[in-house]
């Protein structure tokens, strides 16, 4: 009886200890969640305050005239036309150069590349390149495209420089999308006698396409907001004409906004706030397009 009683006491004490540990863990988890919520609330409040200040300052200059007019020394007649056209030129070149190269690299690394030291080293370098400061890409573009290839400080130099900037991001996003395709889909294709390329082209790539497109559009959204690499690569701070070809001079929305904020007149600061609103609208449109494309492709695959 004494042995049974002692074992019962030990079991009860162990249960109490376990309950105490669980309470301590729950308490720590609740504190951690509370700190995360507080950090999120502070960040959201700062973002709302920043957006409110920007909209309050720039709404007086926000008009159709801002989109259709060229930059000027007079803030009342200044606009973003040349910068907007330059942004479109740069982003189109960036997408055409980075998207096929990034997707092909991701397909090779996930479907064809052997798992050896070379591919591991290549994967590590791609991950490291995604974290390199953007101004380093500007120096690289200035040295290679503008200098070595003789393209000069032109719009094609800016587009290829931004393609280098977002290429690691597209590769990583495409790899994750391809990796998420179920192995059973590949095995079903092989079971029907399809080759590796047929399975990749007809089954794996369509299934991974929503994630690939989403990652690409988000990477392009980042490229739209960059100014440091383009300033280094030779973009003009302000232009009175729109680009007419790949070798033309150019400016972009972030660079034009930077030029306005660097001026002493308060009116140019308000004009820069209006330019920020236009840039935010462009980014929101691209991000919304990413969500819509992902949903449509996902619904087609489920159907």
Number of C-alpha atoms within 10 A of each C-alpha: 6 7 8 9 10 11 12 12 12 12 12 12 12 12 12 12 12 12 12 12 12 12 12 12 12 12 12 12 12 12 12 12 12 12 12 12 12 12 12 12 12 12 12 12 12 12 12 12 12 12 16 12 12 18 17 13 18 23 15 12 22 19 12 9 15 20 18 14 15 20 21 14 9 11 18 13 13 19 27 29 23 25 29 24 20 27 24 17 23 28 23 15 20 26 22 13 18 25 22 14 16 25 24 13 21 26 21 14 18 17 16 13 14 12 10 8 9 11 15 14 10 12 17 11 12 16 14 11 18 18 11 11 12 21 18 14 23 25 19 17 28 26 15 16 20 21 14 11 11 12 16 21 24 23 30 24 32 35 29 20 30 30 29 21 30 26 28 24 23 30 29 21 23 30 23 17 22 24 16 13 16 11 10 9 15 17 13 13 18 14 10 9 11 15 12 14 12 14 19 20 13 13 16 24 18 18 23 20 19 23 22 27 23 23 21 25 22 20 21 27 19 14 23 21 18 18 22 18 24 31 20 19 28 22 23 19 19 22 21 16 17 18 21 13 12 17 14 16 22 32 33 33 28 23 22 25 24 18 16 25 18 12 11 9 12 12 18 23 21 23 26 27 26 26 28 22 18 19 18 14 12 15 19 13 12 17 17 13 16 20 14 14 18 18 13 12 18 17 10 11 11 8 6
